[in-house]
Amino acid sequence: MIGCDCHVCRSADSRDNRTRPSVLLRYDKRVVLIDTTPDFRAQALREGIDRLDAVLFTHAHVDHILGLDDVRVFNFRQQAPIPIYANQATLEAIQRTFKYIFDGSRYHGAIPQLVPHVIEGPVELFGCEFHPIPVMHGELEVLGFSFGNAAYVTDFSEIPSASKEKLRRLDLLTLDALRHKPHPTHSSLEQSLALVKELEPRQAYFTHIAHDLPHAETNASLPPNVRLAHDGLSVEIS
């Protein structure tokens, strides 16, 4: 956190050095990204990302979209536009924020070549189906996604019953868990632990973590099948 000298912000544990939350899926020589954070360029360099075939968006808050301009390098590398997928409200917000990409004006500089698609149901991408999972982020409806026997659900304060049914007994479930203290638009650590108990995933990871939660100390207090995620975490799923 900018300007903070708490023991987590000064930690020598690299797992306490957190960039904004996102997830990258690699399969069948394809690469699909969920959210383009303001840290996307640094994340892509750190992880050696050398192609990008599609982007899905959970919602249009700036910590999830502001790295979008940096995907243009993949247009140059692949000589092809990149499809992006989001619900209608999120796409409209992205198009307002990045007006120069979408309005057809003569922008003086390179811009990403993107093809927007509205998510209205499952999205099939290169042989894998991504199922949208509506959740509430305060009063805003946002999307989580399930794929294979895994799901990624960040930035939520409530998961409706119908969405919970799509998240039961997965091999891998990633959930928002901001801090101990309740928050009006995010799940707390304790709320997410209750969800894990209810939904019964084989393995759960918590993401969107504030500096209130030191990595090693918090992990030591969690059940064996629950861990804090960390930057660079890599997990194999089926």
PyRosetta script that sets phi, psi and omega in degrees:
from pyrosetta import init, pose_from_sequence

init()
pose = pose_from_sequence("MIGCDCHVCRSADSRDNRTRPSVLLRYDKRVVLIDTTPDFRAQALREGIDRLDAVLFTHAHVDHILGLDDVRVFNFRQQAPIPIYANQATLEAIQRTFKYIFDGSRYHGAIPQLVPHVIEGPVELFGCEFHPIPVMHGELEVLGFSFGNAAYVTDFSEIPSASKEKLRRLDLLTLDALRHKPHPTHSSLEQSLALVKELEPRQAYFTHIAHDLPHAETNASLPPNVRLAHDGLSVEIS")
pose.set_psi(1, 132.1)
pose.set_omega(1, -176.9)
pose.set_phi(2, -57.5)
pose.set_psi(2, 132.1)
pose.set_omega(2, 175.3)
pose.set_phi(3, 77.6)
pose.set_psi(3, 4.2)
pose.set_omega(3, -175.5)
pose.set_phi(4, -99.0)
pose.set_psi(4, 140.7)
pose.set_omega(4, 177.0)
pose.set_phi(5, -121.0)
pose.set_psi(5, 28.9)
pose.set_omega(5, 176.6)
pose.set_phi(6, -66.3)
pose.set_psi(6, 168.1)
pose.set_omega(6, -174.1)
pose.set_phi(7, -67.8)
pose.set_psi(7, -23.7)
pose.set_omega(7, 176.2)
pose.set_phi(8, -76.3)
pose.set_psi(8, -44.3)
pose.set_omega(8, 179.5)
pose.set_phi(9, -67.1)
pose.set_psi(9, -23.2)
pose.set_omega(9, 177.6)
pose.set_phi(10, -101.4)
pose.set_psi(10, 8.5)
pose.set_omega(10, -173.0)
pose.set_phi(11, -63.9)
pose.set_psi(11, 143.2)
pose.set_omega(11, 173.9)
pose.set_phi(12, -85.6)
pose.set_psi(12, -7.2)
pose.set_omega(12, 177.9)
pose.set_phi(13, -78.5)
pose.set_psi(13, 117.1)
pose.set_omega(13, -176.8)
pose.set_phi(14, -60.5)
pose.set_psi(14, -23.1)
pose.set_omega(14, -179.5)
pose.set_phi(15, -72.1)
pose.set_psi(15, -13.7)
pose.set_omega(15, 174.2)
pose.set_phi(16, -88.2)
pose.set_psi(16, -3.7)
pose.set_omega(16, 178.5)
pose.set_phi(17, -94.6)
pose.set_psi(17, 95.2)
pose.set_omega(17, -167.6)
pose.set_phi(18, -109.2)
pose.set_psi(18, 128.6)
pose.set_omega(18, 168.2)
pose.set_phi(19, -94.0)
pose.set_psi(19, 177.4)
pose.set_omega(19, -175.4)
pose.set_phi(20, -69.1)
pose.set_psi(20, 149.8)
pose.set_omega(20, -169.0)
pose.set_phi(21, -76.0)
pose.set_psi(21, 138.1)
pose.set_omega(21, 179.4)
pose.set_phi(22, -162.3)
pose.set_psi(22, 167.4)
pose.set_omega(22, 176.0)
pose.set_phi(23, -144.2)
pose.set_psi(23, 142.8)
pose.set_omega(23, -179.4)
pose.set_phi(24, -119.9)
pose.set_psi(24, 132.7)
pose.set_omega(24, 178.6)
pose.set_phi(25, -114.7)
pose.set_psi(25, 129.2)
pose.set_omega(25, 176.9)
pose.set_phi(26, -115.8)
pose.set_psi(26, 127.3)
pose.set_omega(26, 176.8)
pose.set_phi(27, -162.0)
pose.set_psi(27, 143.3)
pose.set_omega(27, 177.5)
pose.set_phi(28, 47.8)
pose.set_psi(28, 42.2)
pose.set_omega(28, 178.8)
pose.set_phi(29, 63.5)
pose.set_psi(29, 20.1)
pose.set_omega(29, 176.3)
pose.set_phi(30, -114.1)
pose.set_psi(30, 157.0)
pose.set_omega(30, 179.6)
pose.set_phi(31, -134.2)
pose.set_psi(31, 121.5)
pose.set_omega(31, 179.9)
pose.set_phi(32, -121.1)
pose.set_psi(32, 131.8)
pose.set_omega(32, -176.9)
pose.set_phi(33, -110.9)
pose.set_psi(33, 139.1)
pose.set_omega(33, 170.8)
pose.set_phi(34, -109.3)
pose.set_psi(34, 109.8)
pose.set_omega(34, 179.4)
pose.set_phi(35, 76.6)
pose.set_psi(35, 140.1)
pose.set_omega(35, 177.5)
pose.set_phi(36, -114.6)
pose.set_psi(36, 91.1)
pose.set_omega(36, -174.2)
pose.set_phi(37, -72.0)
pose.set_psi(37, 165.9)
pose.set_omega(37, 173.9)
pose.set_phi(38, -59.2)
pose.set_psi(38, -18.9)
pose.set_omega(38, 179.4)
pose.set_phi(39, -94.5)
pose.set_psi(39, 10.8)
pose.set_omega(39, -172.1)
pose.set_phi(40, -57.9)
pose.set_psi(40, -41.8)
pose.set_omega(40, -178.7)
pose.set_phi(41, -59.7)
pose.set_psi(41, -47.6)
pose.set_omega(41, 179.5)
pose.set_phi(42, -64.8)
pose.set_psi(42, -38.8)
pose.set_omega(42, 179.1)
pose.set_phi(43, -65.2)
pose.set_psi(43, -42.4)
pose.set_omega(43, -179.6)
pose.set_phi(44, -64.4)
pose.set_psi(44, -40.6)
pose.set_omega(44, 177.9)
pose.set_phi(45, -66.5)
pose.set_psi(45, -42.7)
pose.set_omega(45, -179.2)
pose.set_phi(46, -62.2)
pose.set_psi(46, -40.3)
pose.set_omega(46, -174.8)
pose.set_phi(47, -93.7)
pose.set_psi(47, -0.3)
pose.set_omega(47, 177.8)
pose.set_phi(48, 65.7)
pose.set_psi(48, 37.9)
pose.set_omega(48, 180.0)
pose.set_phi(49, -70.2)
pose.set_psi(49, 123.2)
pose.set_omega(49, -175.8)
pose.set_phi(50, -117.9)
pose.set_psi(50, 0.8)
pose.set_omega(50, 171.7)
pose.set_phi(51, -156.1)
pose.set_psi(51, 162.9)
pose.set_omega(51, 178.3)
pose.set_phi(52, -151.0)
pose.set_psi(52, 120.7)
pose.set_omega(52, -173.6)
pose.set_phi(53, -103.0)
pose.set_psi(53, -22.2)
pose.set_omega(53, 179.1)
pose.set_phi(54, -168.0)
pose.set_psi(54, 156.9)
pose.set_omega(54, 177.2)
pose.set_phi(55, -130.6)
pose.set_psi(55, 131.7)
pose.set_omega(55, 171.7)
pose.set_phi(56, -108.9)
pose.set_psi(56, 144.5)
pose.set_omega(56, 179.5)
pose.set_phi(57, -119.1)
pose.set_psi(57, 136.7)
pose.set_omega(57, 175.8)
pose.set_phi(58, -79.2)
pose.set_psi(58, -41.2)
pose.set_omega(58, 179.7)
pose.set_phi(59, -171.4)
pose.set_psi(59, 178.3)
pose.set_omega(59, -169.1)
pose.set_phi(60, -106.1)
pose.set_psi(60, 18.4)
pose.set_omega(60, 173.2)
pose.set_phi(61, -64.1)
pose.set_psi(61, 148.0)
pose.set_omega(61, -168.3)
pose.set_phi(62, -61.1)
pose.set_psi(62, -29.5)
pose.set_omega(62, -179.7)
pose.set_phi(63, -72.6)
pose.set_psi(63, -0.6)
pose.set_omega(63, 178.9)
pose.set_phi(64, -119.7)
pose.set_psi(64, -5.5)
pose.set_omega(64, -176.5)
pose.set_phi(65, -129.4)
pose.set_psi(65, -18.5)
pose.set_omega(65, -165.1)
pose.set_phi(66, -69.9)
pose.set_psi(66, -7.8)
pose.set_omega(66, 174.6)
pose.set_phi(67, -89.5)
pose.set_psi(67, 8.2)
pose.set_omega(67, -172.9)
pose.set_phi(68, -58.9)
pose.set_psi(68, -37.5)
pose.set_omega(68, -177.3)
pose.set_phi(69, -59.3)
pose.set_psi(69, -29.4)
pose.set_omega(69, -176.1)
pose.set_phi(70, -73.5)
pose.set_psi(70, -6.3)
pose.set_omega(70, 176.4)
pose.set_phi(71, -74.6)
pose.set_psi(71, -9.8)
pose.set_omega(71, -175.6)
pose.set_phi(72, -61.9)
pose.set_psi(72, -26.2)
pose.set_omega(72, 178.0)
pose.set_phi(73, -59.6)
pose.set_psi(73, -30.7)
pose.set_omega(73, -179.6)
pose.set_phi(74, -75.8)
pose.set_psi(74, -27.6)
pose.set_omega(74, 170.6)
pose.set_phi(75, -59.6)
pose.set_psi(75, -44.3)
pose.set_omega(75, -179.7)
pose.set_phi(76, -66.1)
pose.set_psi(76, -43.4)
pose.set_omega(76, -177.3)
pose.set_phi(77, -66.6)
pose.set_psi(77, -40.9)
pose.set_omega(77, -172.2)
pose.set_phi(78, -98.6)
pose.set_psi(78, -10.6)
pose.set_omega(78, -179.6)
pose.set_phi(79, 54.2)
pose.set_psi(79, 46.1)
pose.set_omega(79, -178.5)
pose.set_phi(80, -159.0)
pose.set_psi(80, 150.0)
pose.set_omega(80, 174.0)
pose.set_phi(81, -70.5)
pose.set_psi(81, 161.8)
pose.set_omega(81, 179.6)
pose.set_phi(82, -111.8)
pose.set_psi(82, 125.2)
pose.set_omega(82, 175.2)
pose.set_phi(83, -74.9)
pose.set_psi(83, 139.8)
pose.set_omega(83, 174.3)
pose.set_phi(84, -123.0)
pose.set_psi(84, 147.3)
pose.set_omega(84, -172.8)
pose.set_phi(85, -132.7)
pose.set_psi(85, 134.3)
pose.set_omega(85, 178.2)
pose.set_phi(86, -164.5)
pose.set_psi(86, 167.0)
pose.set_omega(86, 173.1)
pose.set_phi(87, -71.8)
pose.set_psi(87, 170.2)
pose.set_omega(87, -172.3)
pose.set_phi(88, -58.9)
pose.set_psi(88, -45.9)
pose.set_omega(88, -177.3)
pose.set_phi(89, -64.2)
pose.set_psi(89, -39.7)
pose.set_omega(89, 180.0)
pose.set_phi(90, -67.5)
pose.set_psi(90, -43.4)
pose.set_omega(90, 178.2)
pose.set_phi(91, -60.9)
pose.set_psi(91, -42.4)
pose.set_omega(91, -180.0)
pose.set_phi(92, -63.0)
pose.set_psi(92, -39.8)
pose.set_omega(92, 178.8)
pose.set_phi(93, -67.1)
pose.set_psi(93, -40.1)
pose.set_omega(93, 177.1)
pose.set_phi(94, -63.3)
pose.set_psi(94, -41.5)
pose.set_omega(94, -179.4)
pose.set_phi(95, -68.0)
pose.set_psi(95, -29.8)
pose.set_omega(95, 174.2)
pose.set_phi(96, -73.1)
pose.set_psi(96, -45.5)
pose.set_omega(96, -177.0)
pose.set_phi(97, -63.8)
pose.set_psi(97, -40.6)
pose.set_omega(97, -178.3)
pose.set_phi(98, -111.4)
pose.set_psi(98, 51.7)
pose.set_omega(98, -175.6)
pose.set_phi(99, -53.9)
pose.set_psi(99, -37.9)
pose.set_omega(99, -176.4)
pose.set_phi(100, -64.8)
pose.set_psi(100, -21.6)
pose.set_omega(100, 178.0)
pose.set_phi(101, -77.8)
pose.set_psi(101, -36.9)
pose.set_omega(101, -166.6)
pose.set_phi(102, -107.1)
pose.set_psi(102, -14.7)
pose.set_omega(102, -170.3)
pose.set_phi(103, -88.2)
pose.set_psi(103, -1.1)
pose.set_omega(103, 176.6)
pose.set_phi(104, 77.6)
pose.set_psi(104, 6.4)
pose.set_omega(104, 179.9)
pose.set_phi(105, -74.8)
pose.set_psi(105, 164.7)
pose.set_omega(105, -178.6)
pose.set_phi(106, -86.8)
pose.set_psi(106, 79.6)
pose.set_omega(106, 179.2)
pose.set_phi(107, -71.9)
pose.set_psi(107, 132.2)
pose.set_omega(107, -177.1)
pose.set_phi(108, -85.4)
pose.set_psi(108, 81.4)
pose.set_omega(108, -179.8)
pose.set_phi(109, 155.6)
pose.set_psi(109, 168.0)
pose.set_omega(109, 179.2)
pose.set_phi(110, -72.0)
pose.set_psi(110, 139.6)
pose.set_omega(110, 177.1)
pose.set_phi(111, -129.8)
pose.set_psi(111, 154.9)
pose.set_omega(111, 176.2)
pose.set_phi(112, -63.4)
pose.set_psi(112, 144.8)
pose.set_omega(112, 172.9)
pose.set_phi(113, -100.9)
pose.set_psi(113, 106.7)
pose.set_omega(113, -172.3)
pose.set_phi(114, -125.0)
pose.set_psi(114, 146.9)
pose.set_omega(114, 175.7)
pose.set_phi(115, -119.6)
pose.set_psi(115, 105.6)
pose.set_omega(115, -176.4)
pose.set_phi(116, -78.7)
pose.set_psi(116, 142.2)
pose.set_omega(116, 177.3)
pose.set_phi(117, -133.8)
pose.set_psi(117, 134.9)
pose.set_omega(117, 176.3)
pose.set_phi(118, -83.7)
pose.set_psi(118, 129.1)
pose.set_omega(118, 176.1)
pose.set_phi(119, -79.8)
pose.set_psi(119, 119.1)
pose.set_omega(119, 177.6)
pose.set_phi(120, -124.5)
pose.set_psi(120, 3.2)
pose.set_omega(120, -179.0)
pose.set_phi(121, 175.9)
pose.set_psi(121, -163.5)
pose.set_omega(121, 179.3)
pose.set_phi(122, -57.5)
pose.set_psi(122, 143.0)
pose.set_omega(122, 179.6)
pose.set_phi(123, -113.5)
pose.set_psi(123, 120.8)
pose.set_omega(123, 178.2)
pose.set_phi(124, -92.9)
pose.set_psi(124, 120.8)
pose.set_omega(124, -179.3)
pose.set_phi(125, -128.8)
pose.set_psi(125, 104.7)
pose.set_omega(125, 171.9)
pose.set_phi(126, 58.3)
pose.set_psi(126, 40.2)
pose.set_omega(126, 175.8)
pose.set_phi(127, 92.4)
pose.set_psi(127, -1.1)
pose.set_omega(127, 177.8)
pose.set_phi(128, -119.8)
pose.set_psi(128, 134.0)
pose.set_omega(128, 177.6)
pose.set_phi(129, -94.7)
pose.set_psi(129, 129.6)
pose.set_omega(129, 175.2)
pose.set_phi(130, -106.6)
pose.set_psi(130, 119.6)
pose.set_omega(130, -177.5)
pose.set_phi(131, -102.1)
pose.set_psi(131, 122.4)
pose.set_omega(131, 177.9)
pose.set_phi(132, -69.9)
pose.set_psi(132, 137.1)
pose.set_omega(132, 179.7)
pose.set_phi(133, -120.0)
pose.set_psi(133, 100.7)
pose.set_omega(133, -179.3)
pose.set_phi(134, -67.8)
pose.set_psi(134, 131.2)
pose.set_omega(134, 175.4)
pose.set_phi(135, -138.2)
pose.set_psi(135, 166.3)
pose.set_omega(135, -178.2)
pose.set_phi(136, -105.0)
pose.set_psi(136, 127.6)
pose.set_omega(136, 177.1)
pose.set_phi(137, -109.8)
pose.set_psi(137, 84.2)
pose.set_omega(137, -166.8)
pose.set_phi(138, 67.8)
pose.set_psi(138, -122.2)
pose.set_omega(138, 179.4)
pose.set_phi(139, -97.3)
pose.set_psi(139, 3.1)
pose.set_omega(139, -177.9)
pose.set_phi(140, -100.0)
pose.set_psi(140, 128.7)
pose.set_omega(140, 173.5)
pose.set_phi(141, -80.6)
pose.set_psi(141, 125.6)
pose.set_omega(141, 178.7)
pose.set_phi(142, -125.9)
pose.set_psi(142, 175.7)
pose.set_omega(142, -176.7)
pose.set_phi(143, -116.1)
pose.set_psi(143, 134.5)
pose.set_omega(143, 158.2)
pose.set_phi(144, -97.0)
pose.set_psi(144, 176.2)
pose.set_omega(144, 179.1)
pose.set_phi(145, -139.6)
pose.set_psi(145, 137.8)
pose.set_omega(145, 168.6)
pose.set_phi(146, -109.3)
pose.set_psi(146, 148.7)
pose.set_omega(146, -179.0)
pose.set_phi(147, -155.0)
pose.set_psi(147, 130.9)
pose.set_omega(147, -172.4)
pose.set_phi(148, 57.4)
pose.set_psi(148, -134.8)
pose.set_omega(148, 178.0)
pose.set_phi(149, -106.0)
pose.set_psi(149, 40.6)
pose.set_omega(149, -178.6)
pose.set_phi(150, -139.6)
pose.set_psi(150, 162.9)
pose.set_omega(150, 176.5)
pose.set_phi(151, -150.2)
pose.set_psi(151, 151.3)
pose.set_omega(151, 179.0)
pose.set_phi(152, -125.6)
pose.set_psi(152, 114.8)
pose.set_omega(152, -176.2)
pose.set_phi(153, -132.7)
pose.set_psi(153, 97.7)
pose.set_omega(153, 179.6)
pose.set_phi(154, -112.1)
pose.set_psi(154, 162.8)
pose.set_omega(154, 176.6)
pose.set_phi(155, 56.1)
pose.set_psi(155, 66.8)
pose.set_omega(155, 175.7)
pose.set_phi(156, -140.6)
pose.set_psi(156, 152.1)
pose.set_omega(156, 171.2)
pose.set_phi(157, -114.7)
pose.set_psi(157, -16.8)
pose.set_omega(157, 179.6)
pose.set_phi(158, -152.2)
pose.set_psi(158, 139.9)
pose.set_omega(158, 173.4)
pose.set_phi(159, -113.3)
pose.set_psi(159, 115.4)
pose.set_omega(159, 179.8)
pose.set_phi(160, -60.9)
pose.set_psi(160, 156.7)
pose.set_omega(160, -176.5)
pose.set_phi(161, -57.2)
pose.set_psi(161, -42.4)
pose.set_omega(161, -178.6)
pose.set_phi(162, -62.7)
pose.set_psi(162, -35.0)
pose.set_omega(162, 178.4)
pose.set_phi(163, -74.0)
pose.set_psi(163, -35.8)
pose.set_omega(163, 177.7)
pose.set_phi(164, -58.2)
pose.set_psi(164, -36.6)
pose.set_omega(164, -178.8)
pose.set_phi(165, -62.1)
pose.set_psi(165, -25.1)
pose.set_omega(165, 180.0)
pose.set_phi(166, -86.4)
pose.set_psi(166, -3.3)
pose.set_omega(166, -174.1)
pose.set_phi(167, -116.1)
pose.set_psi(167, 8.2)
pose.set_omega(167, -174.6)
pose.set_phi(168, -81.3)
pose.set_psi(168, 137.4)
pose.set_omega(168, 169.5)
pose.set_phi(169, 55.8)
pose.set_psi(169, 42.4)
pose.set_omega(169, 175.0)
pose.set_phi(170, -80.6)
pose.set_psi(170, 160.9)
pose.set_omega(170, 173.0)
pose.set_phi(171, -70.0)
pose.set_psi(171, -36.2)
pose.set_omega(171, -176.8)
pose.set_phi(172, -142.7)
pose.set_psi(172, 126.2)
pose.set_omega(172, 178.4)
pose.set_phi(173, -129.5)
pose.set_psi(173, 122.4)
pose.set_omega(173, 177.0)
pose.set_phi(174, -107.0)
pose.set_psi(174, 126.3)
pose.set_omega(174, -174.5)
pose.set_phi(175, -129.2)
pose.set_psi(175, 148.6)
pose.set_omega(175, 168.1)
pose.set_phi(176, -59.6)
pose.set_psi(176, 135.3)
pose.set_omega(176, 173.4)
pose.set_phi(177, -154.8)
pose.set_psi(177, 85.5)
pose.set_omega(177, -167.2)
pose.set_phi(178, -67.9)
pose.set_psi(178, -48.9)
pose.set_omega(178, -171.1)
pose.set_phi(179, -168.8)
pose.set_psi(179, -177.6)
pose.set_omega(179, 176.0)
pose.set_phi(180, -74.7)
pose.set_psi(180, -47.2)
pose.set_omega(180, -175.6)
pose.set_phi(181, -67.4)
pose.set_psi(181, 134.2)
pose.set_omega(181, 177.9)
pose.set_phi(182, -56.3)
pose.set_psi(182, 148.5)
pose.set_omega(182, -178.2)
pose.set_phi(183, -132.0)
pose.set_psi(183, 145.5)
pose.set_omega(183, -176.0)
pose.set_phi(184, -68.9)
pose.set_psi(184, -21.2)
pose.set_omega(184, -176.0)
pose.set_phi(185, -125.9)
pose.set_psi(185, 0.2)
pose.set_omega(185, -179.6)
pose.set_phi(186, -130.3)
pose.set_psi(186, 154.4)
pose.set_omega(186, 174.2)
pose.set_phi(187, -77.5)
pose.set_psi(187, 141.1)
pose.set_omega(187, 175.5)
pose.set_phi(188, -86.4)
pose.set_psi(188, 169.2)
pose.set_omega(188, 177.1)
pose.set_phi(189, -57.5)
pose.set_psi(189, -45.0)
pose.set_omega(189, -177.2)
pose.set_phi(190, -67.7)
pose.set_psi(190, -39.3)
pose.set_omega(190, 177.7)
pose.set_phi(191, -64.3)
pose.set_psi(191, -40.4)
pose.set_omega(191, 180.0)
pose.set_phi(192, -70.4)
pose.set_psi(192, -34.7)
pose.set_omega(192, 174.3)
pose.set_phi(193, -63.1)
pose.set_psi(193, -38.5)
pose.set_omega(193, 176.4)
pose.set_phi(194, -64.0)
pose.set_psi(194, -38.1)
pose.set_omega(194, 177.4)
pose.set_phi(195, -66.0)
pose.set_psi(195, -40.1)
pose.set_omega(195, 177.4)
pose.set_phi(196, -60.3)
pose.set_psi(196, -43.8)
pose.set_omega(196, 178.7)
pose.set_phi(197, -61.7)
pose.set_psi(197, -38.6)
pose.set_omega(197, -179.0)
pose.set_phi(198, -74.2)
pose.set_psi(198, -42.0)
pose.set_omega(198, -171.9)
pose.set_phi(199, -89.5)
pose.set_psi(199, -18.5)
pose.set_omega(199, 171.9)
pose.set_phi(200, 57.9)
pose.set_psi(200, 51.0)
pose.set_omega(200, 173.0)
pose.set_phi(201, -72.7)
pose.set_psi(201, 156.1)
pose.set_omega(201, 175.0)
pose.set_phi(202, -67.4)
pose.set_psi(202, -40.8)
pose.set_omega(202, 178.3)
pose.set_phi(203, -138.4)
pose.set_psi(203, 137.9)
pose.set_omega(203, 176.2)
pose.set_phi(204, -126.2)
pose.set_psi(204, 141.1)
pose.set_omega(204, 171.8)
pose.set_phi(205, -122.6)
pose.set_psi(205, 142.2)
pose.set_omega(205, 177.4)
pose.set_phi(206, -105.3)
pose.set_psi(206, 139.5)
pose.set_omega(206, -177.4)
pose.set_phi(207, -133.4)
pose.set_psi(207, -175.2)
pose.set_omega(207, -176.0)
pose.set_phi(208, 53.6)
pose.set_psi(208, 53.9)
pose.set_omega(208, -170.0)
pose.set_phi(209, -95.9)
pose.set_psi(209, 128.4)
pose.set_omega(209, 176.5)
pose.set_phi(210, -82.2)
pose.set_psi(210, 172.4)
pose.set_omega(210, -178.4)
pose.set_phi(211, -74.5)
pose.set_psi(211, 2.9)
pose.set_omega(211, 174.5)
pose.set_phi(212, -70.6)
pose.set_psi(212, -19.7)
pose.set_omega(212, -172.3)
pose.set_phi(213, -113.2)
pose.set_psi(213, 100.8)
pose.set_omega(213, 173.8)
pose.set_phi(214, -67.9)
pose.set_psi(214, 137.5)
pose.set_omega(214, -169.8)
pose.set_phi(215, -61.5)
pose.set_psi(215, -61.1)
pose.set_omega(215, -174.2)
pose.set_phi(216, -63.8)
pose.set_psi(216, -43.9)
pose.set_omega(216, -178.4)
pose.set_phi(217, -63.8)
pose.set_psi(217, -42.3)
pose.set_omega(217, 180.0)
pose.set_phi(218, -68.2)
pose.set_psi(218, -44.7)
pose.set_omega(218, 178.9)
pose.set_phi(219, -57.1)
pose.set_psi(219, -37.1)
pose.set_omega(219, -178.9)
pose.set_phi(220, -64.4)
pose.set_psi(220, -20.6)
pose.set_omega(220, -178.6)
pose.set_phi(221, -95.5)
pose.set_psi(221, -4.8)
pose.set_omega(221, -172.5)
pose.set_phi(222, -94.5)
pose.set_psi(222, 157.0)
pose.set_omega(222, 173.9)
pose.set_phi(223, -60.3)
pose.set_psi(223, 158.5)
pose.set_omega(223, -175.7)
pose.set_phi(224, -58.6)
pose.set_psi(224, -28.4)
pose.set_omega(224, -177.7)
pose.set_phi(225, -94.7)
pose.set_psi(225, 12.2)
pose.set_omega(225, 179.4)
pose.set_phi(226, -127.2)
pose.set_psi(226, 132.2)
pose.set_omega(226, 178.0)
pose.set_phi(227, -142.8)
pose.set_psi(227, 153.4)
pose.set_omega(227, 168.3)
pose.set_phi(228, -71.1)
pose.set_psi(228, 137.3)
pose.set_omega(228, 171.0)
pose.set_phi(229, -73.0)
pose.set_psi(229, 163.0)
pose.set_omega(229, 175.2)
pose.set_phi(230, -145.1)
pose.set_psi(230, 159.2)
pose.set_omega(230, -179.3)
pose.set_phi(231, -58.5)
pose.set_psi(231, 130.3)
pose.set_omega(231, 179.9)
pose.set_phi(232, 88.6)
pose.set_psi(232, -1.4)
pose.set_omega(232, 177.6)
pose.set_phi(233, -57.9)
pose.set_psi(233, 132.0)
pose.set_omega(233, 179.7)
pose.set_phi(234, -124.8)
pose.set_psi(234, 129.1)
pose.set_omega(234, -176.5)
pose.set_phi(235, -133.8)
pose.set_psi(235, 135.9)
pose.set_omega(235, 175.1)
pose.set_phi(236, -92.1)
pose.set_psi(236, 134.9)
pose.set_omega(236, 177.9)
pose.set_phi(237, -131.7)
pose.set_psi(237, 161.1)
pose.set_omega(237, 177.4)
pose.set_phi(238, -107.5)
pose.dump_pdb("model.pdb")
